[in-house]
Amino acid sequence: MQNLPSQQELELIPAVHSTPNGIEMGVLTDGTPYLSARGLAELCGVAPSVIITLTSGWQEQRDKPRGKLIEQMLVQQGADPNNLYRKVNFQNTPVHAISDKHCMAILEYYAFEAQTSSERARQNYRELARYSLREYIYRSTGYNPNLHLPPSWAVFHERMTLNRVPPAYFSVFQEMSSLTVDAIRNGMPFDKGTVPDGSVGTFWSKHWEAYGLTNKYGERTKHPHKFPDDWPQRDCAAWIYPIAALGEFRQWMNEVYLPEKFPNYIKSKIGKGDIAEKIGYGLIAAVVPAQIQNKG
């Protein structure tokens, strides 16, 4: 298999980046708020080198007593324990962007668990726990998620708003929302030329017919599907499916579409120039689980 770039190698760009009150922070284009290593060190009341050593050498540090405690807190915060930061560039300067969840876990450690716990860390942790680090960064940087919404996210939100289905049914577009979010986060444009739900809908419809799933789950039906006003696609009627078939759809997505169809869809977009090659192959690596790729 071709060597694919990891999710960490995909370029991420700050939507805003500033240093209010001497604390370096920002928000990525996907809406993720972050502190730099220096900004987090300021909140924790430790030297910047302490946080830089922790984050840059995390794979070694996580096996030490400090790292084991922080990893437990990362899991409790719902943060990825495998990587503590994303490397981004701001005005040609590299920044280690540590997300709000990762920051709160590290701040909690220095507030309450470190051998020489920091009173500054305790004060900041208590203050931030009242309303969340995310809101603190948004407010401090003047970031408004409604005004800084990147085009792909804006389109996704608009299409989700335009298309609702009756409670007894599910739509391919609606059910694909988590996959679409992962794909957009990893660089896939979601625009007039890249409409992955169309690809999934076509193959799922063929599967439905080939395996006679109407006999198993009941009739599917057509339901209005709308597109943004400035899109060339016209409003149409799309299939929606009985909610009882949702489990089978998800199994088909994991076992058939993701390993067999999705990579070919992205490769076709690469061939047409709609998606850059590095982003396209990185997208496949990030969205399709490794165990599924190995079976493909």
N, C-alpha and C positions, 0 to 999 in steps of 0.2 A: 504494500500500500504506500502511496506517496506520503512523504513526511508532511504533516499538516501543522501550521502554526497554532500554538495554544491560545486559549482565550486571553491570557495575560498579554500576548504579543499584539493583539488587535489595538489599533490606535484609539484612544479615548481623549476627548478634548474638554477642558473646563468651559462651561457656559459663563461662569463668573469666577473670579479669583481675586482675593483682596486680603488685607491684613488689619482688620479693625481691632483696636485696642491691643495691637502688637501680636495678635494671634492669627497666623496664616491659615486661611481656609478657602473653600470654594464649593462649587456645585458642578458636577459633570453634566454633559448634555443629556444623559438619560435620567437626570433628576437626583442622582446620588450625591448627598452632601458629604464633604470630607474635611479633615484637617490635614495639614502637612505634618511631617515628623516633628518639625520645630514647633508648630502650633500645638500639637498634642503634648509635647514636652512642657510647654508653658502652662497648660492646664494641669498637668500632673505634678508640677513643681520639681521636675528633674532636669538634668542636662540634656540637650538635644542628642548628644552621642548615645545616651542610654536608649532612647527610642529608636534611633537609627540602627544601632546594633541589634536590638530586638527584632525589628521588622525585616532588615536586610538578611539577617542570619536566622530567620525563623525556623527553618527545617532542622537546624541544630539546636536552637534555643528551646523548641517545644518539648524536647526530651528531658530538660532540666526542671528542677522544682518550680521555678518561676513560670516557665513555659507551660507546665502541666496545669497549674492553677489558672493561667490566662486562657488556656484552651477550653477548660471547663466553663469559664465565663463566656467565652465566644459562643459556645454551643447554646448556653442559656439565653444569650442575646439573639440567637437565630442567625449568627454570622458564619461565613465560611471559615472553618478553622485551618484550612490548608494554605491560604494566602492572606497576609495582613494588609496589603496595600496594592494599589494599581499604579503603575508608572505612567505618568502623563506629562505632556509638555505644555508649558505656559510661556509664551513669548520666547520660544527656543530655549527655555530653561527647564530641565527635568524636575518633576515634583513627585514625591511619593505620596499619593493620595490615600489616606486611611479613612475608610467609610465611617459614618456615624456609629454604626453598630460595633465595629471593631474598636473605635475610640472609647466607647462607653465601657467595654469589657476591660480594656487596658487601664482606663481611668479608675474603674472600680478596684482593680488590683492595687494600684498605687495609693488609693484612698484607704483601703482596709486590710490588705493582705501582705504588703511588702514589709520586710523586717524593719525598715525605717520609713513607715508610712508617712505620707505628706499631708499636713493640715490643709495646704492649698488644694490638694487633690480632693480631700474630703469636702471642703466648701464648694468646689466646682461640681463635684458629683451630686451633692444634695440639691444645688441650684438647678442643674440640668435635669435631674430626675423629676422636677416639678412639671416640666413641659416638653422635654426631649431635646437632644442635641440637634436633631434635624431642624426643628423650628428655630433654635438659636442661630444656626448657620444661615438659614434662609433669611432671618430677620437682620442679622449682622451684615450680610453681604448685599442686602436689598434685592435678593433673588425672589422673583414671583413666578412660580411654576406655570401659571397660566400665560405669562408673557414670554417665557423662555422655552416654550415647548418646541422641540425640533420638528421639522416637517413630517417625518415618518410617524412620530408620536401623535401629532395633531391629526393626521389622516386616520390613524388607528382609532383614536378617540371619537372622531366624527363618524366613522363607519359603525362603530359599536353603538353610538347614540342613535343612528338612523335605523338600525336593524334589530328589532326585538322579535321574539317568537313566542307563541302560546306556551303556557306552562307544561302541557302534556307532550311537547316536542323539543327537539334540539336541532340546531343548525350547525353545519360544518364550520361556518365562519365563527360562530359563537364558541363552539367547543375548541377551536384552534387558538383561542386567545392566549393561553399560556405559551404555546409554541411560538406564536407570533411575537409575543413580548420577548422571549429568549432570542429570537432571530434578530429583532430590531436592536436589542442591547448589544448584539455581537456584530453589528454593522450592516445588516440587510436593509436596503432601502424599501420602504413600504409606500409605493406610489402607483401612478397610473400604469406603469410598465411592469411592475412586480406585484402580482396578486396571488400569493401562494394558496389561498383558500380556493381559488378556481381550480388549481391543479388537484388539490385534495378532493374537492367535490366531484370532479370528473371520475377519478379512480374509485372513490367510495361508491358512487352511483353504479358503476360497472360491477363492482363487487356485490352490491345489494341485489342486482338483477341476476348475476351469475349463480349466486347461492340461494336464490329464492327466499330472501329474508322477510318478504311480505308475509309469507305463510307462517313464519316463526314469531314475528313481532307486530304484525298488523300493517295497514296501509300507510305509506308515506304520503305527503301532500305538498302541493306547491304553495309558496308563501312569498309575498312581495319582498324583493331585495333592492335596496336603494344605494346609489353611489353619490359621492359629492357632486355638486352642480358643475364644477369645472372639469370633471373627468369625461373622457370620450365614451366610456362604457355607459350604456343606457340602463335605466332601472329595469328590472326583470322579475320573473318569478323563479325562485330557487327551491329545490327540494328541502323540506324539513322532515325529520324522522321521529318515530315514536320514542319517547324517553326510555322505554324498556330496552331499546337496542343500544343504549349509550355504552354499556360495558363492552359489547362486541366491537363497536366503533373504536374505542380506545385500544383494545387488544389489536385490532387491524392496524391502527396507526403505529403501534410499537413494533409489531412483527412484520408488517408488509410495507407500509408507506415510508416510514423513516429509513429503514435500511435499503430499500429497493428503489423508491421513487424520488424521495427528497434530494439525495445527492445528484441525481440526474437533472432534476429541475434547476438546482443551483448551478450545475455545470453548463446547462443551456443558457442561463443568464450571463455566466462568465463569457461564453462564446459570443453572445450578442453584444457584449460590452456594457451590459446593464449593471454588473457587479464586478469590482476589481478582483483579480485572481486571488491575491493574498486574503482579502476579506472573505471571498467565497469559500475557499478551502478551510479557512479558520472557522467560518460559520458552520460548515458540516461537522468539523471536529467538536465544536462547542455544543451544538444542538443535538446531534445524534450521539447517544451514549456509547462509550467505548466498547461495551460488551455487545452492543448491536452492530457496530461497525465491524467487529471481529467475526461476526457471523455472516456479514455480507460478502 
